């Protein structure tokens, strides 16, 4: 019975993280995808939350308690799938990683204004923003909310559907 309890607790924990990130993104005017990416590794599962802006140019990936290498691997997989399925699309993928299990090289603390100067200068770049807590990530994104573009409803809807399909494909 204890094994079921652990599995149940892991499920609840992962679901809580997914919804926490959904709240963080939506409160900063980004749209979370309704389904998490679930990556299984041995007995453990990692849940990734995706969110996008209205322009269909920026995608956010978020996770907690994994290595920066695991985050980068997931980001590369998403980039590869996007490159294979969308022609001539510039998509910036940025990540939020809370409480990483490693200490990535070149890690610096920076404000949003400082980070914005360097993020996404090259369309091939990916940036992983590392935070000690969900509250720190929330505060960071509150200082950098996404821009709501209600005139782009068709692009927004198509992009959202595309990302939902991408998540479903990755979860197979």
N, C-alpha and C positions, 0 to 999 in steps of 0.2 A: 504494500500500500504506500509506503514512503516514496517509492519511485514515481508513482502517479502524482503524489503531492509535489515532488520536485518538478516534474514536467508541467504540472498545472501552474506552479509558481513561476517557472520560466516563461510560460505563455503569458501570464498576467503581467510580468515584468516587461516583456517585449512589447506587449500591447500598450502598456503605459508609456513607454519611451516613444513609440510611434505617435500616439496621440499628443504627447507633450510637444514633440517637434511640429506636429500639425498646427497646434495652437501658436507656437513661436512664429512659424512662417505666416500663418493667416493674420496674426496681429500686426505683421509688418507688410501687409498688402501683397504677399506671395500666395499662390494657390497650391495647397498640398494635393498630391495624388491620393485618392481614397484607399489604395491598396499598398501595403509595404512591399519592398523587395526583401525576400527572406533567403539568406545564404546559409546553407547548412554545412557545417564543418565538424565531422565526427559526431559527437553527442550534442554539440551546441549549435544554436542558430543565432544569426545576427540579423537584426531588423534594420533596414535602411528606409528612411523617409525621403521622398522626392517632393519638391515644390518648384514652381516656375513663376516667372514674371508674366505680365500681360503682353510683352513685346515678342515673346517666343524666341528670345535670344539668350536667356540665362536660365540655367537649371541648377537647383540646389540639391545636394545629397547630404543627409545627416545621419549620424550614428553615435552611439555611446559605448565606451568601454572596449574598443577594439584597437588594433595597432594602426598606425598611419599607413603601413604597407597594405593592410587589408582594405583600408579606405581607398587608397590609390588604385588597387587592383579592381575594385568595383567601379570606380570612376572611369578607368580605361576600358572596361567591358561596356559600359554605357556609351562612351565615345565611339567605340568600334561599331556597336549596333546602330548608332545614329548615322555614322559615316556610310555604313552599308545600305541603309534604308532611306536616307534623305539626300538628295543631290544638292550640292552647292549651298549647304546650310552652315552658317556660322553659329555655333552653339557653345557658349561659355558654360563650363561645368565647375561649380565651386562647391566646397564641402564644409560642413560644420562637424567637428569631431570633439565630443565632450569626454573628458577623462580618458585620454588614450593610454593603452597598455605599454607604450614605448615612449621614448623621448626622441622625436624626429630631429635630424640635423637642421640647422638653420632656423630654428624656431625663435621668433621674436614677438614681443607684445607690441601691438600697434592699435591706434585708434582707427575708427572707420575712415576718417579723412586721410590718414597715412596709408592705410591699406588700399583705398580706392585709387591712389596714384599708381599702384603697381599691379593691381588685379586686372587680368584679362587684356593686357597690352598685346599679347600674341594669342590668336585664336586657338593655338595648339596647347596653350598653358592651362593648367588646372591649379587651383589654389585650395589648400586645406586650412581652414581657420580653426585653431585649437583653443578650447575653453576649458576651464576647470569645473564649470557648472552650467546647468541649463539657464540659470538666471543671468549669467554673464553673456551667454549666446543671445538670450532674449534682449538684454540691454543693448548689445551690439547692433542687432538688426533693427531695433527701435530707432537707432540713430541713423539708419540707412534704409528706410522703407522703400519697397518697390513702388513704382509709379503706376497708377491705375489709368489705363487707356481704354475707355469705353468705346472709342471709335473702331477699335480693332477686334470686335466681337467674333468675326468669322475666323480670323487667324488664331485667336485665343481658344476658341472651341475646338478647332482642328488640332492644335498643338496639345491641348489637354487630352483629347481622345488618343492621339498618337502616344503620348507618354503613358497613359493607362495601358495601352496595348503592349508597349515596351516592357512595363513591369510584369504584366501577365506572361509574356514570353520568357523573361528572365526567371520567373518562378517555376517554370516547367522543369 
